[in-house]
Amino acid sequence: MSETLGELQAGPTRTLEGRVVLVTGAGHGIGREVALLCAMEGARVLACDVGCDAEGEGASPDASEDVARALRGLGAEALADARDVSAPGAAAGLVERALATWGRLDAVVSCAGFAAERSVLKSDDAWLDRVISVHLGAAFALVRAAGQAMVDQKQGGAIVLMTGPSAFFGARGQAAIGAASAGLVALTRSAALELRKHGIRVNAVAPTARTRQTAGLPTFQGIHEDSMSPAHVAPVAVFLAGPLASDVHGEVVGAAGARTYAIRARETTGAFGDGKPPSIAAVRDAWRDITRA
């Protein structure tokens, strides 16, 4: 009989002992839980958070400094960094700081983001640019900077990105974040193919969790506060960041409370013609076969 995740729960296993992990968005929610769990697993952590509010406004060093203190309270080596991960050069600067401090970088977990609920018709250019820049552009820059550092180290590494279910299924008010999340899925799977030969693993987590960004959404109304928490997501991300996932490449893993699952795209069998371009009517007539699972 297979064991459940609940039956497998245990204390810290120190799977990240001596490793260096960069966590962005580490001041709150999922990022904070990831940083704390990395520390409990023995990692040295560079905790980055610009200190904005849930809507991405403002900045303060308090968020990163607070989580760094918490990490040190767990006995971990930790540094705070309050730079905006979407700023030019920020990703490279974070990687350089980790290398200058500890001489290595073993894993990156990208959790930075902000609440991005807005209808398609109300998503103006400036707001769309900000959503894409923070959620996709910053992650791309981190993959590029960390990936190069790991290639140069010649010791492999792991990169974990946070995407979202809207990348696959869509949701009202989430066209912009869904588009960025879909880009993250493509980035994950393409980078995994390219970097695998260097021993670098790239994977993604698609969380459904109550955070300060999502607490007001209809999904979480009437659901107990602890039933879909960031603490349910962190073990999945930390697993992917560590050596126990040494054979995992290009996966997108959903984490929603007690449920952990893989999300995969697939093609239908489709319909076949005679080799010539089909007529519009032929496409119509074959539509059921084209779309049938």
C-alpha positions in Angstrom: 0.0 0.0 0.0 1.4 3.4 -0.9 2.2 5.9 1.9 0.6 9.3 2.0 2.4 12.5 2.4 1.0 12.8 5.9 2.4 9.4 6.9 5.9 10.5 5.6 6.1 13.7 7.6 9.2 13.9 9.8 11.5 16.5 11.3 14.3 18.2 9.5 16.6 15.8 7.5 19.4 18.4 6.9 19.2 17.7 3.1 20.7 21.1 2.4 23.6 20.9 4.9 26.3 23.3 3.9 24.6 24.4 0.7 23.9 28.0 -0.3 20.4 29.0 -1.4 19.1 32.2 -2.7 15.4 32.9 -2.0 13.6 35.8 -3.5 10.3 37.1 -2.2 11.6 35.7 1.2 9.9 38.3 3.4 6.4 37.0 3.4 4.2 34.0 2.5 5.6 31.1 0.5 9.0 32.7 0.1 9.4 33.1 3.9 8.3 29.5 4.5 10.8 28.3 1.9 13.6 30.4 3.5 12.8 29.1 7.0 12.7 25.5 5.8 16.0 25.8 3.9 17.6 27.1 7.1 16.2 24.1 9.1 17.6 21.8 6.4 21.1 23.2 7.0 21.4 25.8 4.2 23.1 29.2 4.2 20.4 31.5 2.9 20.5 34.8 1.0 17.0 36.2 1.7 15.9 38.8 -0.8 12.7 40.9 -0.5 12.2 44.5 -1.6 9.6 45.0 1.2 6.6 46.1 -0.9 3.0 45.6 0.0 0.8 42.9 -1.4 0.0 45.0 -4.5 3.7 45.6 -5.2 3.9 49.2 -3.9 6.5 50.7 -1.7 9.8 49.3 -0.4 11.5 48.7 2.9 14.5 46.7 4.2 12.5 45.5 7.2 11.0 42.4 5.4 14.3 40.9 4.4 16.0 41.9 7.7 13.2 40.3 9.7 13.4 37.0 7.9 17.2 37.0 8.1 17.0 37.4 11.8 14.5 34.5 12.0 16.9 32.3 10.0 19.8 33.2 12.3 17.6 32.3 15.2 17.4 28.8 13.7 21.2 28.6 13.7 21.6 29.3 10.0 24.0 31.7 8.3 21.8 34.3 6.6 22.0 37.5 4.7 19.3 40.1 4.0 19.0 41.8 0.7 16.3 44.4 -0.1 16.9 45.0 -3.8 14.1 44.9 -6.4 14.6 41.7 -8.3 13.1 43.2 -11.4 15.6 46.0 -11.6 18.4 45.8 -14.2 21.3 43.9 -12.9 19.6 42.8 -9.7 19.7 39.1 -10.5 23.4 39.2 -11.3 24.0 41.3 -8.2 22.3 38.7 -6.0 24.3 35.8 -7.5 27.5 37.8 -7.1 26.7 38.5 -3.5 26.1 34.8 -2.7 29.4 33.9 -4.4 31.4 36.7 -2.7 30.1 35.7 0.7 30.1 31.9 0.6 32.0 31.1 -2.6 29.2 29.1 -4.1 25.6 29.0 -5.1 23.7 25.7 -5.0 20.1 26.6 -5.4 17.7 29.4 -6.3 14.0 29.6 -5.3 12.3 32.4 -7.0 9.2 33.5 -5.1 9.0 37.3 -5.7 5.6 38.6 -6.9 2.6 40.7 -6.1 -1.2 40.5 -6.3 -2.1 40.9 -9.9 -5.9 40.8 -10.2 -7.2 42.9 -13.0 -9.5 42.2 -16.0 -8.1 42.2 -19.5 -9.8 45.4 -20.5 -8.4 47.3 -17.4 -4.8 46.0 -17.8 -3.1 49.1 -19.1 0.4 49.0 -20.7 2.3 50.2 -17.6 0.6 47.7 -15.3 1.1 44.8 -17.7 4.8 45.7 -18.1 5.2 45.6 -14.3 3.5 42.2 -13.9 5.6 40.7 -16.7 8.8 42.3 -15.4 8.4 41.1 -11.8 6.9 37.7 -12.4 8.6 36.6 -15.6 11.5 39.0 -16.4 13.0 38.7 -12.9 12.8 34.9 -13.0 14.4 34.8 -16.4 17.2 37.0 -15.3 17.8 34.7 -12.2 17.9 31.6 -14.4 20.4 33.3 -16.6 22.6 34.6 -13.8 22.4 31.6 -11.5 22.6 29.1 -14.4 25.9 30.7 -15.6 27.3 30.7 -12.1 26.4 27.0 -11.7 27.9 26.1 -15.1 31.1 27.8 -14.0 31.2 26.0 -10.7 30.9 22.6 -12.5 29.0 21.2 -9.5 25.5 21.4 -10.8 22.6 23.1 -9.0 18.9 23.6 -8.8 16.6 26.4 -9.8 12.9 26.5 -8.7 10.4 29.0 -10.1 7.0 29.8 -8.8 4.3 29.8 -11.5 0.5 29.4 -11.1 -2.5 27.2 -12.1 -3.8 30.1 -14.3 -0.9 29.3 -16.7 -2.8 26.2 -17.6 -6.5 26.8 -16.7 -7.0 30.5 -16.8 -9.0 32.5 -14.3 -11.1 35.6 -14.3 -9.0 38.7 -13.5 -5.8 36.8 -14.0 -5.0 37.3 -17.7 -1.8 39.2 -17.0 -0.5 36.9 -14.2 -1.6 33.9 -16.2 0.4 35.0 -19.2 3.4 35.6 -17.1 2.9 32.2 -15.4 2.6 30.5 -18.8 5.9 32.1 -19.7 7.4 30.7 -16.5 6.3 27.2 -17.5 7.9 27.6 -20.9 11.1 29.0 -19.3 11.2 26.1 -16.9 10.9 23.4 -19.5 13.2 25.0 -22.0 15.9 25.9 -19.4 15.7 22.4 -18.0 16.5 20.9 -21.4 19.4 23.3 -22.0 21.0 23.1 -18.5 20.5 19.4 -17.8 23.9 18.5 -19.4 25.6 20.7 -16.8 23.8 18.9 -13.9 21.5 21.9 -13.3 17.9 21.1 -12.6 15.1 23.6 -13.4 11.6 22.9 -12.1 8.5 24.9 -11.1 5.9 24.9 -8.4 2.3 26.1 -9.0 0.9 26.8 -5.6 -2.6 27.3 -4.4 -2.1 28.9 -1.0 -3.6 31.6 1.2 -1.1 34.4 1.4 -1.5 38.2 1.8 -1.8 38.4 -2.0 -4.6 35.8 -2.3 -6.5 35.8 1.0 -9.3 38.0 -0.5 -9.9 35.7 -3.5 -13.2 33.7 -3.7 -11.2 30.5 -3.7 -10.2 31.0 -0.1 -13.5 32.1 1.3 -14.9 29.6 3.8 -11.7 27.6 3.8 -9.8 27.2 7.1 -6.8 29.4 7.2 -4.4 26.5 7.8 -5.8 24.2 5.2 -4.0 25.8 2.2 -1.1 27.6 3.7 2.4 28.5 2.5 3.7 25.8 4.8 2.1 23.2 2.5 4.1 24.6 -0.5 7.5 25.1 1.1 8.5 21.3 1.4 7.8 20.8 -2.3 10.0 23.7 -3.3 12.8 22.7 -0.9 12.6 19.1 -2.1 13.1 20.4 -5.7 16.0 22.6 -4.6 17.8 19.8 -2.9 19.7 16.6 -3.7 16.7 14.3 -3.1 15.3 15.6 -6.4 18.6 14.9 -8.3 16.7 13.1 -11.1 13.8 15.7 -11.5 14.0 18.0 -14.5 11.4 20.3 -16.1 8.5 19.4 -13.9 5.7 21.7 -12.8 4.4 20.6 -9.5 1.1 21.8 -8.0 0.8 22.2 -4.3 -2.7 22.9 -2.8 -3.0 22.1 0.8 -2.8 18.4 1.4 -2.6 17.7 -2.4 0.6 17.6 -4.3 0.4 16.8 -8.0 2.2 17.2 -11.4 0.7 19.4 -14.1 1.5 18.4 -17.6 0.4 19.5 -21.0 -0.5 16.9 -23.6 -1.7 16.7 -27.2 -4.9 15.0 -28.4 -4.5 12.3 -31.0 -6.1 14.7 -33.5 -7.6 14.2 -36.9 -5.6 13.3 -40.1 -6.1 14.5 -43.6 -4.8 13.4 -46.9 -1.7 15.5 -46.8 -3.2 18.5 -48.6 -4.1 21.7 -46.7 -7.6 21.1 -45.3 -10.6 23.2 -46.2 -12.3 25.3 -43.6 -15.3 23.0 -43.8 -13.0 20.0 -43.2 -11.7 21.5 -40.0 -15.2 22.1 -38.9 -16.3 18.5 -39.7 -13.3 17.1 -37.9 -13.5 19.3 -34.9 -14.7 16.6 -32.5 -11.8 14.4 -33.4 -9.3 17.3 -33.2 -10.3 18.1 -29.7 -11.3 14.7 -28.3 -9.1 13.6 -25.4 
